[in-house]
């Protein structure tokens, strides 16, 4: 891969001293919208929808697209051993019961999307992989070829399935059994017609984009598909406009969604290439913006941080994906709409969440992480978020994923032992952060960000403001957390009496902590055994406690955290802290 363009101090849209206000993106689905969605799925079972799916089916595909991404080795090897494996959940291929499934919803999505074809093709030759792919395909056809039901016929899954079927056609269409081949092509044609009528009704964001990608892919690969391709391109353009902010960030604010969109659009671009056709400009332009924003939340080692339930994907994996896109761009330092701010100096990188959580209609598993940050030095994560709420192993305790979404699971301030944005029992986000005010300045000596949120105003009458600065040599990262009475900003304070606060800094895997005798500082030895950072605080009591971190495979690891505690009086409080690279 050609290295990404180096970050520079030249302007990239950052306006020094400008105050930005970003409102949250609305509420969850209304009762009318939920009812409409329910009625739409019920309509799938009607004779009228069955008539829509009738028509000729192709005798073959026009071409075979390339899947430029490498799959998961562990999952691929499990398939070779006769098991479908996803996030710790495993089901034998010969025991797949698709008519009466007992596996989890995430496992079902993996299975029905046929994303496992990528994993299988990454570990085996066509001769070895084809019988395995055909066996699973036969299970799927027996249960879902003619039965239109949820989730198998969900539009976003059909979109993904069409991309994977057309890219890995040699694995599922190499059989000499003509009846089987006919069933596969018949199912593909019916799925394309289903998408023609349902793609526009999918929830905005990644699901709708996936559905329209399937429409376009079908138009490119099924004979006589030019009208469908034109129709699909128009729908895809609208879906991308609704799913991607102007700065290139995805609607759900999740780096995992960002990565998903990058791969979907790249696979679709390869479908155009297989037909020797130029992809629409909107596809390439959006892909470039997506990659820049994605790189903006990557650490110094090139790997993703843990934000909005995403797993900390390795730098090697990110490098492979970016290389496959062919996009060459700098990391985005300030994503105004997506809400992430990036500071970088020397080998030090800081990523700050400076926006409200995504609205319920825009994402599932959103986290109350406003004003949290992650800090890295070269290839080592110093401060992290626990992360992984949407990617943890499915075999872990069911109470863990909700806990990973809380404010306490992120490196930020918690007031009154409550979340900055409420998380309801059903998983939906409630009241809390509705706006974030942001000011950023760049000078020759340092980069400075000041941001505040209103998540605790309604309940506790206090505004949380966090100010951070990174020196130009990357050796000093200084911060201050301030609690201000809302009345001081023109609001009204409903707070009565003192309230406790906790500032947490979750430490990266392998970081060793040694507290000083005065209880106000600690030395942090990084996993290489040579690099040492010093931490010092004021205005709070420092303690070292156990923590948890979810890795890129969804596995939990015991780690530690620096915990600052104190009491905020009605007039507010101020907590200062500093990370200094000692050597």
Buried (B, 14 or more C-beta within 10 A) or exposed (E): EEEBEEBEEEEBEBBEEEEBEBEBBEEEBEEEEEEEBEEBBEBBEEEEBEEBBEEEBBEEBBBBBBBBBBBBEEBBBBBBEEBBBBBBBBBEBEEBEBEEBEBBEBBBBBBBBBBBBBBBBBBBEEEEBBEBBBBBBBBBBBBBBEEBEEBBBBBBBBBBBBBBBBBBBEBBBBBEEEEBBEBBBBBBBBBBBBBBBBBBEBBBBBBBBBBBBBBBBBBBBBEEBEEBBEBBBBBBBBBBEBBBBEBBBBBBBBBBBBBBBBBBBBBBBBBBBBBEEEBBEBBBEBBBBBBBBBBBBBBBBBBBBBBBBBBBBBBEBBBBBBBBBBBBBBBBBBBBBBBBBBBBBBBBBBBBBBBBBBBBBBBBBBBBBBBBBBBBBBBBBBBBBBBBBBBBBBEBEEEBBBBBBBBBBBBBBBBBEBBBBBBEEEBBBEEBBBBBBBBBBBEEEBBBBBBBBBBBBBBBBBBBBBBBBBBBEBBBBBBBBBBBBBEEBEBEBEBEEEBEBBBBBBBBBBBEBEBEEEEBBBBBBBBEEEBBBBBBBEBBEBBBEEBBBBBBBBBBEEBBBBBBBBEBEEEBBBBBBBBBBEE
